[in-house]
Amino acid sequence: LKTHKVIDVISTRSGEALRHFFKNISNAKQVKLVAMDLSMFFKNIIQEAFPNAKIVADTFHFTRLMHWALDNVRKDVQKGLPKDMRLYFKHSKSVLHRRINELDMDKYQQLSRMLEYDENLRWAYSIVQMLFQVIDEKNPYKKVMLFKEFMTYSSKCDLPEFNKHLQTYFKWHKYIINSFYTNYSNGITEGLNTKIKTLKRISFGFRNFKNFRLRILMACS
Protein backbone atom coordinates (compact mmCIF):
# COMPACT_ATOMS: atom_id res chain seq x y z
CA LEU A 1 0.00 0.00 0.00
CA LYS A 2 2.97 2.32 0.52
CA THR A 3 5.16 1.38 -2.45
CA HIS A 4 2.30 0.73 -4.94
CA LYS A 5 4.20 -2.35 -6.12
CA VAL A 6 3.16 -5.95 -6.68
CA ILE A 7 4.71 -8.25 -4.06
CA ASP A 8 3.85 -11.50 -5.80
CA VAL A 9 1.30 -13.25 -8.02
CA ILE A 10 -0.13 -16.73 -7.41
CA SER A 11 -1.90 -18.94 -9.92
CA THR A 12 -5.18 -19.38 -8.03
CA ARG A 13 -7.20 -17.62 -5.33
CA SER A 14 -8.52 -20.76 -3.64
CA GLY A 15 -8.56 -20.80 0.15
CA GLU A 16 -5.90 -23.50 0.28
CA ALA A 17 -3.52 -21.58 -2.01
CA LEU A 18 -3.98 -18.30 -0.12
CA ARG A 19 -3.46 -19.90 3.28
CA HIS A 20 -0.32 -21.63 2.03
CA PHE A 21 1.05 -18.37 0.58
CA PHE A 22 0.33 -16.29 3.67
CA LYS A 23 1.75 -18.97 5.97
CA ASN A 24 5.16 -18.38 4.39
CA ILE A 25 5.18 -14.68 5.24
CA SER A 26 7.62 -14.40 8.14
CA ASN A 27 6.33 -11.11 9.59
CA ALA A 28 2.58 -11.84 9.32
CA LYS A 29 1.97 -10.73 12.92
CA GLN A 30 3.50 -7.34 12.14
CA VAL A 31 1.05 -6.54 9.34
CA LYS A 32 -0.98 -3.56 10.62
CA LEU A 33 -3.60 -2.98 7.94
CA VAL A 34 -5.30 -4.81 5.08
CA ALA A 35 -7.52 -2.94 2.59
CA MET A 36 -9.98 -5.17 0.77
CA ASP A 37 -13.33 -5.54 -0.97
CA LEU A 38 -16.42 -6.92 0.78
CA SER A 39 -15.65 -10.64 0.39
CA MET A 40 -16.38 -12.64 3.57
CA PHE A 41 -14.31 -15.47 2.11
CA PHE A 42 -11.20 -13.30 1.86
CA LYS A 43 -11.90 -11.57 5.18
CA ASN A 44 -11.90 -14.88 7.06
CA ILE A 45 -8.58 -15.88 5.49
CA ILE A 46 -7.04 -12.47 6.27
CA GLN A 47 -8.09 -12.71 9.91
CA GLU A 48 -6.44 -16.14 10.17
CA ALA A 49 -3.25 -15.08 8.41
CA PHE A 50 -2.79 -11.61 9.95
CA PRO A 51 -4.22 -11.72 13.48
CA ASN A 52 -3.05 -8.20 14.40
CA ALA A 53 -4.10 -6.44 11.20
CA LYS A 54 -6.90 -3.91 11.03
CA ILE A 55 -9.22 -4.67 8.10
CA VAL A 56 -10.37 -1.68 6.07
CA ALA A 57 -13.35 -1.95 3.73
CA ASP A 58 -12.57 -0.24 0.44
CA THR A 59 -14.66 2.90 -0.15
CA PHE A 60 -15.27 2.19 -3.84
CA HIS A 61 -16.64 -1.27 -3.13
CA PHE A 62 -19.12 -0.27 -0.45
CA THR A 63 -20.31 2.92 -2.17
CA ARG A 64 -21.00 1.19 -5.48
CA LEU A 65 -23.58 -1.04 -3.76
CA MET A 66 -25.75 2.03 -3.14
CA HIS A 67 -25.28 3.19 -6.72
CA TRP A 68 -26.35 -0.24 -7.99
CA ALA A 69 -29.45 -0.06 -5.81
CA LEU A 70 -30.29 3.45 -7.06
CA ASP A 71 -29.91 2.31 -10.66
CA ASN A 72 -32.22 -0.65 -10.04
CA VAL A 73 -34.89 1.73 -8.72
CA ARG A 74 -34.39 3.92 -11.79
CA LYS A 75 -34.80 0.92 -14.12
CA ASP A 76 -37.96 -0.15 -12.31
CA VAL A 77 -39.50 3.31 -12.72
CA GLN A 78 -38.32 3.49 -16.32
CA LYS A 79 -40.22 0.31 -17.29
CA GLY A 80 -43.59 1.95 -16.70
CA LEU A 81 -42.91 5.07 -18.72
CA PRO A 82 -43.76 5.95 -22.35
CA LYS A 83 -41.00 5.23 -24.87
CA ASP A 84 -39.75 8.81 -25.13
CA MET A 85 -39.41 9.10 -21.35
CA ARG A 86 -37.74 5.69 -21.08
CA LEU A 87 -35.07 6.96 -23.46
CA TYR A 88 -34.84 10.21 -21.50
CA PHE A 89 -34.30 8.31 -18.25
CA LYS A 90 -31.69 6.08 -19.85
CA HIS A 91 -29.71 8.95 -21.34
CA SER A 92 -29.96 11.08 -18.19
CA LYS A 93 -29.14 8.36 -15.64
CA SER A 94 -25.68 9.77 -14.86
CA VAL A 95 -27.15 12.83 -13.12
CA LEU A 96 -28.63 10.55 -10.44
CA HIS A 97 -25.16 9.35 -9.47
CA ARG A 98 -23.49 12.73 -9.13
CA ARG A 99 -23.31 15.08 -6.17
CA ILE A 100 -26.11 17.59 -6.42
CA ASN A 101 -23.73 20.54 -5.90
CA GLU A 102 -21.74 19.45 -8.98
CA LEU A 103 -24.68 19.81 -11.38
CA ASP A 104 -25.01 22.78 -13.70
CA MET A 105 -28.44 24.26 -14.40
CA ASP A 106 -29.22 21.94 -17.34
CA LYS A 107 -28.25 18.82 -15.40
CA TYR A 108 -30.20 20.02 -12.38
CA GLN A 109 -33.32 20.43 -14.53
CA GLN A 110 -32.82 16.91 -15.90
CA LEU A 111 -32.57 15.61 -12.34
CA SER A 112 -35.70 17.49 -11.22
CA ARG A 113 -37.69 16.14 -14.15
CA MET A 114 -36.68 12.55 -13.36
CA LEU A 115 -37.43 12.83 -9.64
CA GLU A 116 -40.93 14.16 -10.33
CA TYR A 117 -42.03 10.75 -11.60
CA ASP A 118 -41.70 8.52 -8.57
CA GLU A 119 -41.47 8.78 -4.80
CA ASN A 120 -39.24 5.70 -4.43
CA LEU A 121 -36.77 7.23 -6.87
CA ARG A 122 -36.69 10.37 -4.72
CA TRP A 123 -36.00 8.29 -1.60
CA ALA A 124 -33.31 6.28 -3.42
CA TYR A 125 -31.65 9.45 -4.66
CA SER A 126 -31.64 10.98 -1.17
CA ILE A 127 -29.91 7.85 0.22
CA VAL A 128 -27.03 8.16 -2.24
CA GLN A 129 -26.72 11.90 -1.62
CA MET A 130 -26.54 11.22 2.11
CA LEU A 131 -23.76 8.70 1.50
CA PHE A 132 -21.86 11.39 -0.43
CA GLN A 133 -22.03 13.55 2.71
CA VAL A 134 -20.45 10.73 4.71
CA ILE A 135 -17.65 10.24 2.17
CA ASP A 136 -16.92 13.95 1.79
CA GLU A 137 -16.66 14.66 5.51
CA LYS A 138 -13.00 15.09 6.53
CA ASN A 139 -13.36 14.70 10.28
CA PRO A 140 -13.41 10.92 11.03
CA TYR A 141 -15.50 11.35 14.21
CA LYS A 142 -18.15 13.38 12.37
CA LYS A 143 -17.91 10.81 9.58
CA VAL A 144 -18.86 8.01 11.99
CA MET A 145 -21.82 10.04 13.29
CA LEU A 146 -23.03 10.77 9.74
CA PHE A 147 -22.61 7.12 8.80
CA LYS A 148 -24.83 6.01 11.69
CA GLU A 149 -27.44 8.56 10.64
CA PHE A 150 -27.15 7.30 7.07
CA MET A 151 -27.75 3.69 8.19
CA THR A 152 -30.81 4.68 10.23
CA TYR A 153 -32.26 6.79 7.44
CA SER A 154 -31.63 4.15 4.74
CA SER A 155 -33.25 1.42 6.83
CA LYS A 156 -36.34 3.54 7.47
CA CYS A 157 -36.75 4.12 3.72
CA ASP A 158 -37.27 0.35 3.43
CA LEU A 159 -36.64 0.12 -0.31
CA PRO A 160 -36.27 -3.53 -1.47
CA GLU A 161 -33.46 -2.61 -3.88
CA PHE A 162 -31.42 -1.22 -0.97
CA ASN A 163 -32.28 -3.65 1.83
CA LYS A 164 -30.04 -6.47 0.59
CA HIS A 165 -27.06 -4.14 0.30
CA LEU A 166 -27.80 -2.60 3.69
CA GLN A 167 -27.46 -6.06 5.21
CA THR A 168 -23.94 -6.11 3.77
CA TYR A 169 -23.32 -2.70 5.35
CA PHE A 170 -24.44 -4.02 8.74
CA LYS A 171 -22.09 -7.01 8.42
CA TRP A 172 -19.20 -4.78 7.39
CA HIS A 173 -19.97 -1.67 9.46
CA LYS A 174 -16.90 -2.12 11.70
CA TYR A 175 -14.58 -2.32 8.68
CA ILE A 176 -16.34 0.52 6.87
CA ILE A 177 -15.80 2.71 9.94
CA ASN A 178 -12.14 1.63 9.98
CA SER A 179 -11.81 3.19 6.53
CA PHE A 180 -12.73 6.60 7.98
CA TYR A 181 -9.51 6.69 10.00
CA THR A 182 -7.02 5.93 7.23
CA ASN A 183 -6.06 7.22 3.80
CA TYR A 184 -5.41 3.71 2.52
CA SER A 185 -7.82 2.00 0.15
CA ASN A 186 -7.95 -0.79 -2.40
CA GLY A 187 -7.57 1.68 -5.27
CA ILE A 188 -3.93 0.73 -5.78
CA THR A 189 -4.88 -2.92 -6.26
CA GLU A 190 -7.68 -2.03 -8.66
CA GLY A 191 -5.27 0.09 -10.70
CA LEU A 192 -2.74 -2.75 -10.84
CA ASN A 193 -5.49 -5.18 -11.90
CA THR A 194 -6.29 -2.89 -14.83
CA LYS A 195 -2.62 -2.68 -15.74
CA ILE A 196 -2.31 -6.50 -15.63
CA LYS A 197 -5.39 -6.94 -17.83
CA THR A 198 -3.95 -4.47 -20.33
CA LEU A 199 -0.63 -6.32 -20.27
CA LYS A 200 -2.42 -9.61 -20.92
CA ARG A 201 -4.41 -8.11 -23.80
CA ILE A 202 -1.50 -6.52 -25.64
CA SER A 203 0.49 -9.74 -25.23
CA PHE A 204 -2.43 -11.73 -26.72
CA GLY A 205 -2.50 -13.81 -23.54
CA PHE A 206 0.05 -16.11 -21.90
CA ARG A 207 0.13 -19.90 -22.14
CA ASN A 208 2.59 -20.28 -19.30
CA PHE A 209 1.72 -18.86 -15.85
CA LYS A 210 5.39 -18.64 -14.83
CA ASN A 211 6.10 -16.31 -17.77
CA PHE A 212 2.96 -14.31 -17.06
CA ARG A 213 3.96 -13.88 -13.39
CA LEU A 214 7.47 -12.72 -14.31
CA ARG A 215 6.11 -10.24 -16.86
CA ILE A 216 3.73 -8.79 -14.23
CA LEU A 217 6.48 -8.46 -11.62
CA MET A 218 8.73 -6.79 -14.19
CA ALA A 219 6.03 -4.32 -15.29
CA CYS A 220 4.48 -3.60 -11.88
CA SER A 221 7.40 -3.82 -9.46
Secondary structure as UniProt FT lines:
FT   HELIX           15..23
FT   TURN            26..27
FT   HELIX           28..30
FT   STRAND          33..36
FT   HELIX           40..49
FT   TURN            51..52
FT   STRAND          54..57
FT   HELIX           59..79
FT   HELIX           83..91
FT   HELIX           93..97
FT   HELIX           100..102
FT   HELIX           105..115
FT   TURN            116..117
FT   HELIX           119..136
FT   HELIX           140..157
FT   HELIX           160..178
FT   HELIX           179..181
FT   HELIX           187..202
FT   TURN            203..204
FT   HELIX           209..220
//
